[in-house]
Amino acid sequence: MTDSSMLARADRARDVRRSAFDLVVSKLRHPPTRRGAVDRSPLIDRLAGRESPPIVSVVAPAGYGKTTLLSQWAERGGPAFAWVSVDERDNDPKVLLSYVAAALERVAPVDGRVFEALASRSSVPGSVVPRLASAFASVTVPVVLVLDDVHLLSNRQCRAALSVLADHVPDGSRLVLAGRGEPPLRVARLRAEGRIVEIGPGDLAFNPAEAAALLRGAGTALGTGEVAVLHRRTEGWPVGLYLAALYLREGGSLGGAAVSFGGDDRLVSEYVESEFLERISRRQRVFLTRTAVLERMSASLCEEVLQAPGSAAALAELAGSNLLLVPLDRRGQWYRYHHLFRDMLLAELQRAEPGLVPVLRRRAARWCLRNGLPEEALEYSMAAEDTDTAVRLVEERALPAFRQARIATVQRWFQWLDERNLIEGHPMAAAWAALLAGQTGRPAEAERWADVVDRWQYRKGAQPEDPAAEAWAAVLRAVMCRHGVERMRADADEAARRFAALGTAVPVVALCQGLAQLLSGDPQGADASFEHALGIGQKIGAPDVLADMLCERSLIAMARGEWSLAGDLVGQARAISRQAGTEEALVNAVQARLALHRGEVATAQQELISAQRTRPLLTYAYPHLAVQTRLELSRVHLALVDLAGARTLLREIDEVLGRRPDLGILVGEAKALRDRLAAERAQGAPGASSLTAAELRVLPLLATHLSFPEIGAELFLSPHTVKSQAMSIYRKVGASSRSQAVARSRELALLEG
């Protein structure tokens, strides 16, 4: 497959449907090999041989030519390459794996279910990773999947996902992980199995002949003895040799051209400062150091940051003469500095003009905002500690990012604000933080941010008017229902009035109004409210809210005996959820009841299993939804004579009611369930249906290579608690080991794979 046809495939895939958010296309292309780069054919031969292992690890400090080696391999011909250049923002598993899926899509079609899972709030280890691993294993043409700079990944789920992918490399293909530290793989096991080839600094260091070739390519003519001196001093470190060549090219002496770098960043920084930057013109030095604040550069962006024209010519000059400037596209529009070189330039800028760094980053943020790059603007604002702009952009971007399932990204933004005590004084940010924490099953966090909103709204003394924040504060109080149904109804009505005054329609307000009526014992009034609200909501969006309203109407229709209408309504709810890529346990519960009414027992059982995957997200943060969904599920379990499953759900209902005792009619329904189960003499064997919400949170992580302590760190649990829950899972699914439990859970459809 030619490079141009691969790019065309990528562009088509991106335009059709593949990613829930805009990908930076340059991250999916290997940097082109530059004129003057030293040929690394002997190393490539070692990697590309037919008998070469399926896993390739390239580990070395900065400046050893890891990316150059892999780019030359990609340009040699042979198997197709799928490339991902990793950066800090990929520490969100949905983001990283979206890039991996898009990279593979450039080589061969990827199952659409992979992209559906990536776009939804599905569990990463439970749904996304198994689907992507299966898609990778199913690729029928040889492919080399490269992830460059994997040392930048600190997120445990990202690292665990790559370890799982390593188990699914198809025959004839390779998985290549390159970075400055050991890759996130079970390296010892892979070595024992002969499934990994490892390239390190000793392999990447230049020999004298390669050092001479680099110096010639950089325009520096030296004799054999002089090359030997430089080679010995730099220990064959490629970037050290190149910096020495630049120094010599600018008129420096051989004696000052190199020190024994050995990969020591501090020594390189001193060298760049004292030797290289002193030898170039002030104009060049200003351009290099000040544009080093940029993650990537274009002429227009550089001119905005520098507040001076001429950047296009400067970039073109650098691109033609400096291998430490990396082109990111084939049109010469976007570039970045070599990572080590950028670090050194930034260090010099911080030393020489420390007060200028935040100024330059604010300018970059302004340019990004004008050019439709709000999230890049947010990152520059955060780096500049421009807190006002950062808060505003988080408030604007949190919901869109959340709807794209980039949960870890949103959490990182709010954590940044929290670490600087910024949320306390920004009620809109606090309201969003609480609402999104509630939707992702983090009730304690939701409570904390809800308290912040309450303190802001009810504090004594004058405060600036913020009608939008007051409206969302009322929504938050209604949704969390912390003070009972009557207060929920009043809060929902207040939110409706405030949004009407703002000229804004918000579907969740109508949902809360209808729920308050329903919980107060007025199903007819609730049904009318839901029906009216659906007409508004369909114009605005909010698919999860629409699905909930349709489910509520379906349950009301069931109570009236209108089963045909109930089926139509829940069918619409499912269609909306699927189209939006969301999974709703309430939809599963209502579908299960409908299937049972139709005598479709197998379908009802499958719906119960599907509900188990998302039930852990239903907590006391949204108590009415948590209790109502479990009540509907328990009715199906009872009808199927699954007492253990019903009792597990009742215990979880009681836990929620212990925190939220005033949930209207749900309290009576819970008592009726409690009484019915108390009258049952049989206990029922605790099987998979009796897995608790806590155990269901642990289960997907058992399918990863994370240890119990690592799982505990991910879930904020002690290793002892994780082990105890794992043992309970083994017992309930009929397994005696972790691997058996995962296999058995896949047989039961509790896990995908």
LUMDORO-578014 format. One line per 4 residues: number of its first residue (from 0); for each residue x, y, z of C-alpha. Coordinates in Angstrom, 2 decimals. Each point is the difference from the previous one (the first is absolute). Last residue first. Example, Ala and Ser with C-alpha at 12.3 -4.5 7.8 and 13.67 -1.06 7.14 Angstrom:
2
1> 13.67,-1.06,7.14  -1.37,-3.44,0.66
***
This chain:
753
752> -13.38,-10.46,24.72  -2.77,1.87,1.69  -0.64,-0.35,3.70  -3.19,-0.89,1.85
748> -0.99,-1.99,-3.07  -0.25,-3.23,2.09  2.72,-1.64,-2.09  2.07,3.15,0.39
744> -0.46,-0.14,3.76  1.18,-3.63,-0.05  3.17,0.92,-1.87  0.70,2.90,2.38
740> -0.68,-2.16,3.05  2.18,-2.78,-1.39  2.88,2.44,-0.50  -0.39,1.33,3.54
736> -0.13,-3.43,1.58  -2.45,-2.50,1.53  -3.09,0.76,-2.04  -3.73,-0.53,0.47
732> -1.26,3.47,-0.88  -1.05,0.76,3.59  3.08,-1.53,1.63  2.50,1.75,-2.26
728> -1.82,3.33,0.51  0.16,-0.42,3.78  3.74,-0.69,-0.21  0.40,3.15,-2.13
724> -1.92,2.05,2.57  2.30,-1.18,2.79  3.09,0.63,-2.12  -1.17,3.51,-0.85
720> -0.72,0.73,3.65  3.44,-1.26,1.06  1.69,2.10,-2.71  -1.66,3.07,1.54
716> -2.49,1.88,-2.13  0.22,3.28,-1.88  -1.29,-1.64,-3.21  3.18,0.41,-2.09
712> 2.26,-0.37,3.04  -1.83,-3.21,0.93  0.41,-1.35,-3.51  3.74,0.74,0.27
708> 0.18,-1.76,3.39  -1.89,-3.00,-1.49  2.39,-0.17,-2.95  -0.94,1.47,-3.37
704> 0.34,-2.36,-2.97  -3.56,0.72,-1.10  -3.03,-2.31,0.07  -0.20,0.38,3.79
700> -0.61,3.69,-0.64  -3.40,-0.78,-1.51  -1.07,-1.80,3.24  0.97,2.66,2.55
696> -2.92,2.35,-0.64  -2.39,-2.96,-0.16  1.24,-1.09,3.42  -0.94,3.39,1.49
692> -3.39,-0.09,-1.74  -0.60,-3.41,1.55  0.07,-3.28,-1.89  -3.19,-1.90,0.84
688> -0.88,-0.74,-3.64  3.28,-1.89,-0.34  -1.10,-2.62,2.53  -0.96,0.13,3.67
684> -2.12,-3.15,0.50  -3.53,0.87,0.95  -1.10,0.64,3.58  -3.28,-1.89,-0.03
680> -2.38,1.07,2.72  -1.56,2.89,-1.88  -2.09,2.17,2.31  2.90,2.35,0.62
676> 0.35,0.44,-3.76  -3.58,1.17,-0.26  0.32,2.35,2.95  3.15,1.61,-1.39
672> -1.59,0.41,-3.43  -3.06,1.66,1.55  2.27,2.23,2.09  1.89,1.06,-3.14
668> -3.26,0.88,-1.71  -1.01,2.07,3.01  3.27,1.97,-0.04  -0.24,0.43,-3.77
664> -3.31,1.81,0.48  1.76,3.07,1.39  3.79,-0.01,-0.02  0.51,1.31,3.54
660> 2.62,-2.29,1.59  2.97,1.19,-2.11  3.12,-1.26,1.78  -1.49,-3.19,1.47
656> -2.21,-0.17,-3.05  3.11,-0.52,-2.14  1.30,-2.83,2.20  -3.50,-1.52,0.15
652> -0.14,-0.14,-3.79  3.42,-1.70,-0.08  -1.20,-2.64,2.44  -3.17,-0.45,-2.06
648> 2.06,-0.55,-3.16  1.99,-2.78,1.64  -3.22,-1.54,1.28  -1.51,-0.03,-3.49
644> 3.07,-1.77,-1.45  -0.04,-2.60,2.75  -3.73,-0.54,-0.43  0.18,-0.88,-3.67
640> -3.50,-1.43,-0.39  -0.21,1.38,-3.55  -2.91,2.21,1.07  2.07,1.06,2.99
636> 2.95,0.96,-2.20  -2.35,1.99,-2.26  -1.45,1.92,2.93  3.54,0.58,1.32
632> 0.97,1.75,-3.24  -2.91,2.42,0.32  0.90,0.76,3.62  3.68,0.40,-0.92
628> -0.84,2.58,-2.65  -2.28,1.93,2.38  2.59,0.09,2.77  2.95,1.30,-2.04
624> -2.14,2.35,-2.11  -1.59,1.56,3.09  3.36,0.22,1.77  2.07,1.92,-2.55
620> 3.11,0.53,2.17  -1.19,-3.02,2.01  1.56,-2.20,-2.63  -0.77,-1.41,-3.44
616> 3.37,-0.29,-1.77  0.53,-3.49,1.44  -3.12,-1.12,-1.94  1.67,0.46,-3.39
612> 1.32,-3.51,-0.73  -2.65,-1.69,2.15  -2.74,1.44,-2.21  1.29,-2.05,-2.92
608> -0.37,-3.18,2.07  -3.60,0.87,0.88  -0.73,0.74,-3.66  1.35,-3.43,-0.94
604> -2.29,-1.64,2.54  -3.04,1.81,-1.41  0.95,-1.09,-3.52  0.30,-3.62,1.12
600> -3.39,0.20,1.73  -1.94,1.32,-2.97  -3.49,-0.63,1.41  -1.34,3.30,-1.35
596> -0.41,1.41,3.53  3.56,-1.14,0.76  1.30,1.85,-3.05  -1.76,3.20,1.12
592> 1.45,-0.27,3.50  3.47,-0.57,-1.42  -0.37,2.96,-2.37  -0.86,2.21,2.97
588> 3.04,-1.18,1.95  2.37,0.24,-2.96  -1.17,3.56,-0.75  0.52,0.86,3.68
584> 3.54,-1.38,-0.20  0.80,2.56,-2.67  2.83,-0.47,-2.48  0.99,2.92,-2.20
580> 1.27,0.07,-3.58  -2.32,2.84,-1.02  -1.67,-2.06,-2.71  -0.21,-2.94,2.34
576> -1.59,2.04,2.77  -2.52,1.60,-2.37  -1.00,-3.38,-1.45  -0.33,-1.48,3.49
572> -2.28,2.81,1.15  -2.13,-0.31,-3.15  -0.47,-3.71,0.69  -0.88,0.90,3.60
568> -2.84,2.14,-1.31  -1.29,-2.44,-2.59  0.01,-2.88,2.48  -1.90,2.03,2.62
564> -2.57,0.94,-2.63  -0.58,-3.69,-0.72  -0.05,-0.80,3.71  -2.77,2.41,0.93
560> -0.89,-1.70,3.29  -0.20,3.29,1.88  3.10,-0.87,2.04  1.73,-0.96,-3.25
556> -0.80,3.46,-1.45  1.58,1.66,3.05  3.08,-2.18,-0.47  0.23,1.02,-3.69
552> -0.39,3.67,0.90  2.91,-0.30,2.41  2.06,-1.78,-2.64  -0.72,2.75,-2.53
548> 1.08,2.63,2.55  3.24,-1.88,0.74  0.82,-0.35,-3.71  -0.59,3.72,-0.55
544> 2.33,0.87,2.89  2.74,-2.27,-1.36  -0.49,1.45,-3.48  0.58,3.64,1.05
540> -1.08,1.53,-3.34  -1.68,3.36,-0.50  -2.81,-0.67,-2.45  -0.83,-3.41,1.43
536> 0.04,1.51,3.49  -2.80,2.44,-0.71  -2.42,-2.63,-1.30  1.08,-2.36,2.75
532> -0.84,2.61,2.64  -3.70,-0.02,-0.87  -0.21,-3.79,0.20  2.00,-0.05,3.25
528> -2.26,2.59,1.62  -3.15,-1.84,-1.09  1.38,-3.26,1.35  0.90,1.64,3.31
524> -3.50,1.40,0.39  -1.43,-3.46,-0.62  2.53,-1.66,2.32  -0.83,2.28,2.97
520> 1.28,-1.83,3.09  2.57,2.53,1.24  2.79,-2.05,-1.58  -1.71,0.42,-3.36
516> -0.47,3.75,0.41  3.63,0.42,1.05  1.07,-2.15,-2.93  -1.93,2.20,-2.42
512> 1.59,3.18,1.32  3.43,-1.62,0.00  -0.37,-1.09,-3.63  -1.23,3.48,-0.95
508> 3.14,1.50,1.50  2.19,-2.60,-1.72  -1.27,1.24,-3.38  1.50,3.51,0.33
504> -1.80,2.75,-1.92  1.64,3.42,0.10  -1.55,3.46,-0.26  1.88,1.12,3.11
500> -3.25,0.76,1.80  -1.25,-3.42,-1.08  3.19,-1.51,1.45  -0.73,1.62,3.37
496> -3.64,-1.05,0.04  0.79,-3.62,-0.92  2.77,-0.16,2.60  -2.40,1.25,2.67
492> -2.55,-2.65,-1.02  2.69,-2.69,0.27  1.09,1.32,3.40  -3.59,0.01,1.30
488> -0.57,-3.56,-1.22  3.25,-1.22,1.52  -0.90,1.75,3.26  -3.23,-1.96,0.10
484> 1.82,-3.21,-0.93  2.61,0.07,2.75  2.98,2.07,1.07  2.94,-1.49,-1.90
480> -1.92,-0.41,-3.24  3.21,-0.16,-2.05  -1.79,0.97,-3.21  -2.07,2.75,1.60
476> 2.93,1.58,1.85  2.12,-0.09,-3.15  -2.75,1.55,-2.10  -0.37,2.82,2.53
472> 3.74,0.64,-0.12  -0.26,0.00,-3.80  -2.47,2.88,0.14  2.07,1.91,2.57
468> 3.11,-0.45,-2.17  -1.86,1.38,-3.03  -1.34,2.97,1.95  3.44,1.05,1.30
464> -0.38,3.14,2.07  3.11,0.96,1.91  -0.18,-0.66,3.73  -1.08,2.16,2.92
460> 0.08,-1.39,3.50  -0.90,-3.31,1.54  0.65,-3.26,-1.78  -2.95,-1.87,-1.44
456> 0.92,-0.30,-3.66  3.75,-0.41,0.36  -0.22,-2.40,2.90  -2.61,-2.04,-1.84
452> 2.20,-0.24,-3.11  2.98,-1.16,2.08  -2.19,-2.57,1.75  -0.99,-1.36,-3.42
448> 3.70,-0.34,-0.79  0.60,-2.20,3.02  -3.15,-2.03,-0.55  0.98,-0.78,-3.59
444> 3.43,-1.13,1.20  -1.60,-2.33,2.52  -2.36,-1.30,-2.69  2.59,-1.08,-2.59
440> -2.06,-2.18,-2.36  0.78,1.72,-3.28  -3.29,1.89,-0.27  0.31,1.41,3.50
436> 3.53,1.22,-0.67  -1.34,1.76,-3.11  -2.70,1.84,1.93  2.34,0.96,2.86
432> 2.80,1.30,-2.24  -2.53,1.89,-2.12  -1.45,1.68,3.09  3.47,0.83,1.33
428> 1.02,1.56,-3.32  -3.16,2.07,-0.01  0.55,1.02,3.62  3.47,1.47,-0.57
424> 1.51,1.15,3.31  0.39,-3.43,1.56  1.09,-1.48,-3.34  3.27,1.92,-0.05
420> 1.75,-1.54,2.99  3.15,-0.43,-2.12  0.03,-3.80,0.32  -3.74,0.03,-0.71
416> 0.39,1.75,-3.33  2.62,-2.49,-1.16  -2.15,-2.86,1.30  -2.93,1.35,-1.99
412> 2.03,-0.08,-3.19  1.40,-3.47,0.73  -3.50,-1.35,0.69  -1.18,1.33,-3.36
408> 2.88,-1.74,-1.77  -0.59,-3.24,1.91  -3.66,0.01,-1.07  0.61,0.43,-3.70
404> -3.33,-1.71,-0.78  -0.81,2.42,-2.87  -2.96,1.19,2.08  2.51,0.81,2.76
400> 2.13,2.04,-2.40  -3.06,2.00,-1.10  -1.02,0.51,3.67  3.41,1.10,1.26
396> 0.79,2.42,-2.85  -1.80,3.20,0.99  0.51,-0.14,3.77  3.57,-1.16,-0.55
392> 0.50,2.93,-2.39  -1.23,2.54,2.55  2.13,-1.49,2.77  3.11,0.05,-2.21
388> -0.59,3.59,-1.10  -0.28,1.20,3.58  2.91,-2.20,1.16  2.64,1.17,-2.42
384> 2.58,-2.27,1.65  1.95,0.18,-3.28  0.00,-3.82,-0.31  -3.73,0.00,0.77
380> -0.63,2.65,-2.64  2.09,-1.95,-2.52  -2.04,-3.15,0.69  -3.28,1.91,-0.25
376> 1.00,1.56,-3.32  0.81,-3.48,-1.28  -3.51,-0.92,1.10  -1.54,2.99,-1.74
372> 1.62,-0.58,-3.41  -2.29,1.89,-2.36  2.53,2.48,-1.38  -0.85,3.02,2.13
368> 0.16,-2.12,3.15  3.33,-1.48,-1.04  1.48,3.45,-0.63  -1.13,1.21,3.44
364> 1.54,-3.08,1.66  3.31,0.58,-1.79  0.03,3.58,1.24  -0.64,-1.26,3.52
360> 2.91,-2.41,-0.40  2.34,2.81,-1.05  -0.97,2.10,3.02  0.43,-2.98,2.32
356> 3.60,-0.47,-1.23  1.02,3.68,-0.04  0.59,0.37,3.73  2.79,-2.58,-0.09
352> 2.03,1.77,-2.70  3.59,-1.32,0.13  -0.28,-3.03,2.27  -3.52,-1.06,-0.96
348> 0.87,0.56,-3.67  3.16,-2.13,0.38  -1.97,-2.82,1.61  -2.59,0.26,-2.75
344> 2.71,-0.34,-2.62  1.37,-3.10,1.74  -3.39,-1.65,0.26  -0.67,0.82,-3.65
340> 3.28,-1.62,-1.04  -0.89,-3.12,1.97  -3.43,-0.28,-1.59  1.15,0.67,-3.57
336> -1.79,3.20,-0.89  -3.42,-0.05,-1.59  -1.25,0.88,-3.46  -3.21,0.90,-1.83
332> -0.45,1.62,-3.41  2.67,-1.66,-2.15  -2.54,-1.68,-2.26  0.95,-3.58,0.83
328> -1.01,0.20,3.61  1.57,-0.11,3.45  3.49,1.20,-0.93  2.59,-0.54,2.78
324> 2.48,2.79,0.82  3.10,-1.56,1.58  1.27,-0.98,-3.46  0.96,3.62,-0.59
320> 0.91,1.44,-3.39  -2.97,-0.10,-2.32  -2.67,-0.06,2.65  1.73,2.82,1.84
316> -0.02,2.23,-3.06  -3.62,-0.85,-0.79  -0.97,0.71,3.61  1.75,3.38,-0.09
312> -1.57,0.90,-3.35  -3.49,-0.79,1.28  0.74,1.83,3.24  0.71,3.32,-1.67
308> -2.38,2.30,1.83  0.20,1.02,3.67  -2.20,-0.33,3.08  2.09,-3.05,0.99
304> -3.01,-2.06,1.06  -2.25,1.23,-2.79  2.77,-0.41,-2.59  0.68,-3.52,1.24
300> -3.68,-0.93,-0.33  -0.17,1.33,-3.56  3.17,-1.79,-1.08  -1.12,-3.30,1.51
296> 1.38,-1.66,3.09  -0.74,-2.94,2.27  0.18,-0.35,3.77  0.97,3.66,0.19
292> 2.05,1.48,2.87  3.12,-0.69,-2.09  -1.09,2.89,-2.25  1.74,2.41,2.35
288> 3.32,-1.85,0.13  0.39,-0.66,-3.70  -1.20,3.35,-1.33  1.99,2.00,2.53
284> 3.16,-2.00,-0.76  -0.44,0.41,-3.75  -0.40,3.76,0.30  2.95,0.19,2.43
280> 2.22,-1.72,-2.55  1.49,-3.41,0.73  3.20,-0.84,1.87  -1.15,0.73,3.55
276> -2.95,-2.33,-0.47  2.32,-2.94,-0.81  2.72,0.41,2.63  -1.06,1.12,3.44
272> -3.74,-0.57,-0.11  -0.10,-3.10,-2.20  2.90,-1.48,1.96  -1.55,0.74,3.37
268> -3.26,-1.59,-1.10  1.90,-2.97,-1.40  1.75,-0.47,3.31  -3.31,0.06,1.85
264> -1.60,-2.45,-2.46  2.70,-2.63,0.64  -0.21,-2.47,-2.90  3.70,-0.92,0.15
260> 0.89,3.66,-0.52  3.77,-0.37,0.22  0.64,3.49,-1.31  -0.08,1.23,-3.53
256> 1.06,2.73,-2.39  2.20,2.00,2.33  3.30,-1.56,-1.11  -1.20,-0.24,-3.60
252> -0.38,3.76,-0.16  -3.24,1.83,-0.65  -0.74,1.78,-3.27  -3.77,-0.41,-0.38
248> 0.46,-3.29,-1.85  2.11,-1.27,2.88  -2.83,0.63,2.45  -2.55,-1.59,-2.33
244> 2.25,-3.05,-0.33  0.38,-0.23,3.80  -3.79,0.12,0.32  -0.18,-2.86,-2.51
240> 2.55,-2.11,1.83  -1.85,0.47,3.27  -3.28,-0.82,-1.76  1.44,-3.30,-1.26
236> 1.65,-1.22,3.24  3.06,-1.87,-1.26  1.77,0.29,3.35  -0.13,3.78,-0.41
232> 3.68,0.46,0.92  1.18,-3.11,-1.84  -1.92,0.80,-3.15  1.23,3.59,0.02
228> 3.62,-1.10,0.32  -0.43,-2.71,-2.65  -1.48,2.52,-2.40  3.06,2.20,0.52
224> 2.31,-2.93,-0.72  -1.86,-0.91,-3.19  0.08,3.55,-1.29  -2.94,2.34,0.26
220> -2.38,1.62,-2.51  -3.16,1.35,1.62  -3.03,0.50,-2.24  -2.50,-1.82,2.19
216> 0.02,-2.97,-2.39  3.79,-0.21,0.35  -0.29,-0.02,3.80  -2.66,-2.69,-0.12
212> 2.06,-2.19,-2.34  3.07,0.34,2.23  -2.01,-1.08,3.03  -1.31,-2.97,-1.97
208> 3.56,-1.07,-0.82  1.11,0.50,3.62  -2.86,-2.14,1.39  -3.20,1.79,0.87
204> -1.91,-0.84,3.19  -3.34,-1.66,-0.75  0.96,-3.57,0.93  1.75,0.99,3.23
200> -2.86,2.36,0.85  -2.55,-2.82,-0.12  -1.90,-2.14,-2.50  -1.95,-2.91,1.43
196> -1.56,-2.82,-2.01  -3.00,-1.63,1.65  -1.89,-3.28,-0.33  2.71,-2.44,1.12
192> -2.34,-1.45,2.65  2.41,0.74,2.83  0.55,3.49,-1.39  -3.75,0.61,-0.22
188> -0.39,-1.13,3.62  2.72,2.34,1.22  -1.41,2.88,-2.07  -3.53,-0.10,1.34
184> -0.71,3.17,-1.94  -0.39,3.70,0.79  3.25,0.90,-1.79  3.26,0.52,1.91
180> 1.01,3.65,-0.13  0.98,2.62,-2.60  -2.48,-1.06,-2.65  -0.89,-2.30,-2.85
176> -2.66,-2.71,-0.09  -0.22,-2.08,-3.17  -2.75,-2.59,-0.55  0.85,-2.19,-2.97
172> -1.84,-2.00,-2.65  0.65,-3.32,-1.76  -2.43,-1.89,2.20  -2.45,2.31,1.76
168> 1.02,1.93,3.14  -2.61,-0.78,2.66  1.96,-0.46,3.24  1.83,3.31,-0.50
164> -3.40,1.68,-0.21  -0.57,-0.99,3.65  3.19,1.75,1.12  -1.01,3.05,-2.02
160> -3.33,0.13,1.85  1.73,-0.23,3.39  2.09,3.08,-0.81  -3.04,2.02,-0.98
156> -1.96,-1.27,3.00  2.83,0.94,2.34  0.31,3.59,-1.27  3.68,0.98,0.03
152> 0.62,-0.01,-3.74  2.83,2.34,-1.03  2.44,-2.94,-0.07  -2.00,-1.20,-3.03
148> 1.95,2.45,-2.17  -0.83,-1.78,-3.29  -2.76,-2.55,-0.35  0.62,-2.04,-3.14
144> -2.35,-2.63,-1.46  1.85,-1.92,-2.72  -2.55,-1.67,-2.24  -0.06,-3.20,-2.04
140> -3.39,-0.40,-1.68  -2.86,-2.01,1.52  -0.76,2.20,3.00  -2.13,-2.17,2.31
136> 2.37,0.18,3.00  -0.23,3.80,-0.08  -3.80,-0.10,-0.14  -0.10,-2.44,2.92
132> 2.31,2.24,2.03  -2.19,2.99,-0.84  -3.16,-1.79,1.10  1.56,-1.36,3.19
128> 1.52,3.42,0.84  -3.19,2.02,-0.53  -2.46,-2.22,1.85  1.02,-1.05,3.53
124> 3.43,1.62,0.27  -1.31,3.37,-1.29  -3.45,-0.26,1.54  -2.63,1.47,-2.30
120> -0.62,3.75,0.12  -0.56,-0.05,-3.73  2.09,1.32,-2.89  2.76,-2.57,0.53
116> -2.54,-2.82,0.23  -1.63,1.05,-3.27  3.43,0.38,-1.58  0.89,-3.60,0.84
112> -3.45,-1.20,-1.07  0.76,1.37,-3.47  2.46,-2.85,-0.55  3.22,1.44,-1.41
108> 0.59,0.12,-3.75  3.66,-0.53,-0.95  3.17,2.09,-0.07  -1.22,3.51,0.70
104> -2.54,-1.47,2.39  2.89,-1.26,2.14  1.08,3.60,0.63  -3.59,1.04,0.75
100> -0.34,-2.82,2.54  3.29,0.98,1.68  -1.03,3.67,0.03  -3.36,-0.86,1.56
96> 1.90,-2.21,2.46  2.02,2.95,1.26  -3.01,2.29,0.31  -2.32,-2.50,1.68
92> 2.82,-1.02,2.33  0.66,3.57,1.11  3.69,0.69,0.52  0.17,0.82,-3.72
88> 0.23,3.67,0.90  3.63,-0.47,1.02  1.08,-1.01,-3.51  0.20,-3.22,-2.00
84> 0.92,-0.06,-3.69  -2.20,-2.78,-1.39  0.96,-1.91,-3.15  -1.56,-2.83,-1.98
80> 2.61,-1.25,-2.45  -0.68,-2.25,-2.99  2.38,-2.91,-0.48  2.75,0.24,-2.59
76> 1.46,3.34,-1.00  3.09,1.76,1.34  -1.93,3.08,1.05  -1.42,-1.56,3.16
72> 3.42,-1.35,1.01  1.51,3.44,-0.53  -2.71,1.49,2.22  0.74,-2.61,2.67
68> 3.70,0.84,0.12  -0.68,3.75,-0.07  -2.44,-0.31,2.90  2.54,-1.80,2.18
64> 2.88,2.27,-1.04  1.98,0.02,3.24  -0.90,3.57,0.92  -2.09,-0.62,3.07
60> 0.92,-2.95,2.18  -0.44,-3.51,-1.37  -2.65,-2.71,-0.35  -1.18,-1.61,-3.24
56> -2.18,-3.01,0.84  -1.21,-2.17,-2.88  -2.67,-2.66,0.48  -0.83,-2.56,-2.71
52> 3.41,-1.74,0.12  2.25,0.12,-3.11  0.00,-3.20,-2.02  -0.95,1.71,-3.24
48> 2.56,2.73,0.53  -1.25,3.57,0.42  1.57,0.91,3.33  3.53,-1.28,-0.65
44> -0.04,1.31,-3.54  -1.06,3.38,1.39  3.03,0.03,2.27  2.38,-0.71,-2.88
40> -1.83,2.51,-2.23  0.48,3.00,2.32  0.86,2.59,-2.67  1.21,3.25,1.52
36> -2.31,2.95,-0.51  1.38,2.64,-2.35  -3.27,0.73,-1.75  -2.80,-0.56,2.48
32> -2.06,-3.13,0.49  -3.67,0.90,0.05  -1.61,0.16,3.45  -2.37,-2.98,0.28
28> -3.59,0.89,-0.60  -2.92,-0.59,2.38  0.97,2.83,2.36  -0.14,2.37,-2.99
24> -3.73,-0.67,-0.24  -0.82,1.68,3.29  -3.27,-1.79,0.65  -3.31,1.80,0.26
20> -2.42,-1.67,2.39  -2.39,-2.97,-0.07  2.29,-1.76,-2.45  -0.97,-2.24,-2.87
16> -3.02,1.41,-1.66  0.44,0.87,-3.65  2.55,2.82,-0.33  2.65,-1.77,2.06
12> -0.33,-3.19,-1.98  0.24,1.86,-3.28  3.10,1.91,1.14  1.67,-3.17,1.23
8> -0.71,-1.87,-3.22  1.44,2.88,-1.99  3.10,-0.02,2.19  0.44,-3.73,-0.62
4> -0.42,0.55,-3.73  2.71,2.67,0.09  2.43,-2.22,1.92  -0.39,-2.80,-2.48
0> -1.45,-3.39,0.96
***
